[in-house]
Amino acid sequence: MFLVQMLLSILAFLACHSLIACIILNIIVPFLLVVLQSSQFNQKGYMASAMGFVFLQLRPVPYADFLTYLLVMAFSLGFAICCLLIASYGHRKQDDYVLARKGIDLLQKQMTAFLQQTRDTAQKKQLIEIQRALYKQAYHSRGFTYITTKEGKLRYLFALLFQRSSYFLETIDHIQVCDEQQELLQAFVGFLAHAEHFTCTDNAYLIQEAQEVFTRCQNKQDEVSLFLHNFLQLFQQILQDLQENDKEKVHREWKLPKHRKFFTSLRSRLRLDSFEFRFASRLSLVLFSGFLFARLSNLNHSYWLVLNAFLLLQPMYEESAYRMKTRFIGTVLGCTIIYILLPHFPGLGAHFLFASIVVSLMYCATPGTWIQAVFSTCFAITLTSLAMQETIAIELRLAYVAAAIILVLVINRFFFPTSKTGLFQDNMKHMFHMQHSYLRILQASLYAPVDYGIIMDALTSFHMLYDQILDYLQSRKEPMDPYRPILSALWHMTAEMEQMMFTMQHTPPTAEQEKQIQSFLHVCDALIQQCEHGQGQQTTESLQFDCEGDRILKTLMERYYHHTVDLNRILTATKC
């Protein structure tokens, strides 16, 4: 990060001293920052770097002071890094697996409730929310050259545990549980009561206790025993991995999928319909237009136009529109306050005291709100009034904010627009496409083991999309009931597909099973393709799959098939 910021400071300096460099750099640099540092799941990843590049151009430094400028930047960045390291060291915890511990506790309560023949819907929802949060943490641990860090791997494995558990709790009502299985579940609940007390140093006693229950589940084909067998096998792996000390080390055992590798991913980001390309183009256009106006007009405080336009432009149209309203309201109120108060401030000291107070309040306020805009306006005009008449400063501020609003409004409206509604529609289409991709992964696993990095990428990507869709629906005023059954079916299909992949990774199918799986893939592929293209049709045919004694694989295939049929039925009825 130090080297990136130093490079950006040099580029900003060059942009200040040449019109050609100003045009070229303010097109290329913002575009690259968005494409390389942002995504639809991390939309403001560009902000820290872009802010440095833009703000350093607002007040140009003379050529003669270039070395001083570099030394000041290097010292400031070094000092900031040292402060952050000291702060992180002072607040570093032995572990921060709060979500995982809470998830284990909720699972233990849910299993106890099942044994006592009671239910708690709120706890089920909490467990799913924890699973979503852990998948999000795992997703953000990835880099350009690796799929995850070892810490991210642990988050992913915990999320996978809770996904399987949530699915099991959803289907347990349809399972016949005998006395022997009741005893197994009671032993499992007893283990979970201790499991949340895992540590990052020594888990030997928990591994031994898990192994005792695990042994009782071996060589059994009922759903309860297989769930416990798979859960405990995975949990023992987690307990062993927790004892390692290199959590931040890159986990290279799981390969980065081909489509996630740098150049392949870059080509995907540069598509005309991608979020990264569209927002990067708008940001480049805003900065190019703003700085070109400032350089050619040479008007007093013309950098206010660029500053406000940069802050008003947001990845999504809705957030930009909100900031335009709050910025204008806050600017008008701030100008009014300054017009009333400033004449009563005696001397330079009073100006600086007031400016210090309002800038402190500005950084305490929520970004993008009208309150922050009030404080930033008061701060800017208070200092500007030292060099010019306050009424002129107020007029300039209002004019440049209005011009910035018009500039951003025009670019957002007519040049590569992106909105939450459009992103939601793309996400819904992509959810169906992902199911189609899972079938291809399952087909590939018939012939050779699939690298687990591909499976992890598929699952985390699904849950990131799922999370973004839910956030959008919950933010709308309209009810989300029409989409609830669709999302529920897709979630169940993903959970079932993961378990099918896991089963086939550990137990290669026989020749007869392979035929049944190929038939399953063909039928489901056709149904999902109809869903993708909005051609849902009523399907009354009920298929049975025979997997030569592998009852669990047979059950998962039939459930997945029935969910694809349900999706077709829903789409036919609602025409979504």
Helices and strands as residue ranges (DSSP letters): H 2-16, H 19-37, H 47-58, G 63-65, H 66-90, H 98-115, H 121-139, E 148-149, H 150-171, G 172-174, H 179-195, H 204-217, H 223-242, E 250-251, G 258-260, H 262-269, H 275-297, H 303-312, H 317-341, G 342-344, H 347-364, H 370-384, H 390-414, H 420-444, H 452-475, H 484-506, H 511-532, H 551-574
